[in-house]
Amino acid sequence: MPRFLLCALMLSALGTPARAFELSTSVLDRDGEPVSHVVVYAVPDGAAAATARPAPGVAAMGQRDSAFVPHILTVETGTLVEFPNTDKVSHHVYSFSPAKSFELPLYKGNVHEPLKFDRPGVVTLGCNIHDGMLGYILVVETPYFALTDEHGRARLEDLPSGNYTVQVWTPRMREERLPAAVDISATGALVDIEFEFTSKLFPPHAHEGTSLSWEDY
């Protein structure tokens, strides 16, 4: 089960309440080993959700050395995403995912207009020419997200005080087996959360081949 610990920070001498907090997260596998490249995201609720923030900008899912770079791209709903191809060979990018179904016909460079991702969910990417190419765009309804590092740690900074639902995602685990979300309420505190996978993770994707079936697209 996920666990979290609220570690209160010292307030200033004037007693002014802190207006933001930091979320520190650790993700472990069933053997207690850290897991990298797991998305951690915090969805605000109530007053935190009403806090003004910049509109989503433009992100990029590149193609380099016949691989999608980054392998996992997380964006907020409403973000425009470019798909530049810096390889010498052409790619034909597509997705059949309900969150965003599209096709970018055979191309090099950056000839296609950016696509708007305005529906939350997982968008699985493939290439009609190279079967080993596989990538993911996770569309979330929050600007607060990060990927775990090699130590299984992720830090989200400057979150407005309030209520959040914290979740994790990785393509190496079926959605129904992901750890349960954690609800937190923070007012100027350091929040430390630990998630643990209780099922065996799929192996990381090898870009020279694919271990997935068509149903995964």
PLY file of the C-alpha trace (Angstrom):
ply
format ascii 1.0
element vertex 217
property float x
property float y
property float z
element edge 216
property int vertex1
property int vertex2
end_header
0.00 0.00 0.00
1.26 3.55 -0.68
2.56 5.36 2.37
3.09 9.04 2.94
4.67 11.15 5.60
4.01 14.85 6.13
7.09 16.61 7.41
6.12 20.12 8.54
8.56 22.89 7.63
9.38 25.73 10.03
7.31 28.87 9.42
9.03 32.22 9.28
9.61 34.26 12.40
6.72 36.51 11.41
4.40 33.57 11.30
3.57 34.03 7.60
2.12 30.77 6.24
4.03 29.10 3.42
2.21 29.28 0.12
3.78 26.32 -1.63
5.13 22.89 -0.84
7.42 20.28 -2.33
6.40 16.72 -3.13
9.14 14.10 -2.85
8.29 10.65 -4.14
10.00 7.25 -4.08
8.93 4.38 -6.35
10.02 0.80 -5.60
9.44 -2.58 -7.23
8.13 -5.60 -5.33
11.69 -6.43 -4.21
12.21 -2.97 -2.76
14.48 -1.83 -5.61
14.09 1.68 -7.11
12.28 2.02 -10.45
13.31 4.74 -12.89
11.28 6.41 -15.65
7.99 6.25 -13.76
5.70 9.26 -14.15
4.57 10.85 -10.89
1.82 13.47 -11.16
-0.29 15.42 -8.68
-3.80 16.48 -9.71
-5.05 19.51 -7.71
-8.49 19.80 -6.21
-10.46 22.71 -4.80
-8.47 25.89 -4.13
-5.27 24.39 -5.54
-7.02 23.68 -8.84
-8.27 27.27 -9.01
-4.77 28.72 -8.67
-3.88 30.69 -11.80
-1.17 29.10 -13.90
0.22 29.61 -17.43
-1.57 28.00 -20.35
0.04 24.79 -21.65
2.79 25.45 -24.17
4.48 23.37 -26.87
6.30 20.08 -26.21
8.27 17.84 -28.56
8.32 14.08 -29.17
11.36 13.61 -31.38
12.59 10.75 -33.50
16.29 9.98 -33.31
18.24 6.80 -34.10
14.92 5.13 -34.97
13.52 5.71 -31.49
11.07 8.13 -29.94
12.85 10.68 -27.77
11.84 10.87 -24.99
10.43 7.37 -24.66
7.79 8.79 -22.30
6.55 12.36 -22.67
4.14 13.79 -20.08
2.06 16.83 -20.99
-0.83 18.78 -19.51
-4.16 18.65 -21.33
-4.27 21.30 -24.04
-0.55 21.06 -24.87
0.62 21.22 -28.49
3.16 18.52 -29.38
5.62 18.62 -32.28
7.06 15.46 -33.85
10.44 16.40 -35.39
12.32 13.66 -37.23
16.10 14.21 -37.07
16.94 10.83 -38.63
18.20 10.45 -42.18
15.39 7.98 -42.84
11.69 8.78 -43.01
9.21 7.84 -40.31
5.44 7.44 -40.38
4.12 8.20 -36.89
0.68 7.07 -35.80
-1.50 6.21 -32.81
-4.74 4.26 -32.43
-5.20 5.34 -28.79
-8.64 6.66 -27.75
-7.04 9.69 -26.06
-5.55 10.78 -29.42
-5.81 8.89 -32.69
-3.78 10.36 -35.53
-1.40 9.68 -38.41
1.59 11.68 -39.68
2.44 10.35 -43.15
5.99 9.47 -44.18
8.32 12.41 -43.51
11.69 13.79 -42.45
12.36 16.99 -40.54
9.51 18.89 -38.91
7.00 19.30 -41.71
3.79 18.52 -39.82
1.88 21.06 -37.72
1.89 20.43 -33.94
-1.00 18.35 -32.64
-3.11 19.42 -29.67
-3.54 16.82 -26.93
-6.72 17.88 -25.17
-7.98 14.60 -23.75
-6.36 12.91 -20.72
-5.01 9.40 -21.11
-2.19 7.32 -22.52
-1.28 7.79 -26.19
0.84 4.94 -27.54
2.99 5.84 -30.55
4.29 3.63 -33.32
5.97 3.92 -36.73
4.52 2.22 -39.80
8.05 1.72 -41.17
9.99 0.63 -38.09
8.25 -1.89 -35.84
10.76 -1.43 -33.01
9.79 2.23 -32.52
7.52 2.66 -29.53
6.78 5.74 -27.46
4.20 7.13 -25.07
2.56 10.47 -24.41
0.79 10.63 -21.05
-1.75 13.45 -21.02
-2.66 14.58 -17.49
-4.95 17.27 -16.10
-2.21 18.99 -14.13
1.07 20.85 -14.72
2.68 19.08 -11.76
4.53 15.97 -12.92
8.01 14.43 -13.08
9.86 11.23 -14.00
11.66 9.17 -11.40
15.45 9.09 -11.69
17.81 6.12 -11.42
17.23 6.12 -7.66
13.46 5.87 -8.12
13.02 9.44 -6.86
10.96 12.30 -8.28
10.49 15.81 -6.89
7.70 18.23 -7.71
8.39 21.75 -6.49
6.37 24.90 -5.83
2.95 23.27 -5.64
0.30 25.65 -4.23
-0.97 24.56 -0.84
-4.15 22.52 -1.02
-5.53 19.07 -1.79
-4.05 16.75 -4.41
-4.41 13.24 -5.74
-0.98 11.79 -6.47
-0.65 8.99 -9.02
2.07 7.05 -10.82
2.19 5.56 -14.31
4.56 3.36 -16.30
4.09 1.33 -19.49
5.79 -1.54 -17.67
2.65 -2.31 -15.66
-0.98 -2.85 -16.66
-3.11 0.07 -15.49
-5.28 -2.06 -13.24
-2.17 -3.19 -11.32
-0.68 0.25 -10.73
-0.39 1.34 -7.08
-3.45 3.11 -5.72
-3.54 6.89 -5.85
-2.74 8.83 -2.68
-4.78 11.84 -1.53
-2.83 14.51 0.32
-3.59 17.86 1.91
-0.66 20.20 2.36
-0.23 23.77 3.61
3.39 24.72 3.37
4.92 21.32 4.06
7.32 18.82 2.57
5.30 15.80 1.51
7.16 12.50 1.18
5.33 9.61 -0.52
6.41 6.05 -1.29
4.78 3.89 -3.96
5.50 0.18 -4.30
4.64 -2.13 -7.19
3.33 -5.43 -5.89
3.38 -7.21 -9.28
6.35 -7.99 -11.50
7.19 -5.21 -13.95
7.48 -5.83 -17.68
11.08 -5.44 -18.91
12.07 -2.04 -20.33
11.38 -1.65 -24.05
14.26 -2.60 -26.36
14.08 -0.21 -29.30
15.49 -2.70 -31.77
12.39 -4.85 -31.29
9.01 -4.80 -29.64
7.60 -7.05 -26.92
4.11 -5.60 -27.27
1.18 -6.85 -29.32
-1.13 -4.80 -31.49
-3.69 -4.54 -28.67
-1.24 -2.31 -26.80
-1.60 0.37 -29.45
0 1
1 2
2 3
3 4
4 5
5 6
6 7
7 8
8 9
9 10
10 11
11 12
12 13
13 14
14 15
15 16
16 17
17 18
18 19
19 20
20 21
21 22
22 23
23 24
24 25
25 26
26 27
27 28
28 29
29 30
30 31
31 32
32 33
33 34
34 35
35 36
36 37
37 38
38 39
39 40
40 41
41 42
42 43
43 44
44 45
45 46
46 47
47 48
48 49
49 50
50 51
51 52
52 53
53 54
54 55
55 56
56 57
57 58
58 59
59 60
60 61
61 62
62 63
63 64
64 65
65 66
66 67
67 68
68 69
69 70
70 71
71 72
72 73
73 74
74 75
75 76
76 77
77 78
78 79
79 80
80 81
81 82
82 83
83 84
84 85
85 86
86 87
87 88
88 89
89 90
90 91
91 92
92 93
93 94
94 95
95 96
96 97
97 98
98 99
99 100
100 101
101 102
102 103
103 104
104 105
105 106
106 107
107 108
108 109
109 110
110 111
111 112
112 113
113 114
114 115
115 116
116 117
117 118
118 119
119 120
120 121
121 122
122 123
123 124
124 125
125 126
126 127
127 128
128 129
129 130
130 131
131 132
132 133
133 134
134 135
135 136
136 137
137 138
138 139
139 140
140 141
141 142
142 143
143 144
144 145
145 146
146 147
147 148
148 149
149 150
150 151
151 152
152 153
153 154
154 155
155 156
156 157
157 158
158 159
159 160
160 161
161 162
162 163
163 164
164 165
165 166
166 167
167 168
168 169
169 170
170 171
171 172
172 173
173 174
174 175
175 176
176 177
177 178
178 179
179 180
180 181
181 182
182 183
183 184
184 185
185 186
186 187
187 188
188 189
189 190
190 191
191 192
192 193
193 194
194 195
195 196
196 197
197 198
198 199
199 200
200 201
201 202
202 203
203 204
204 205
205 206
206 207
207 208
208 209
209 210
210 211
211 212
212 213
213 214
214 215
215 216
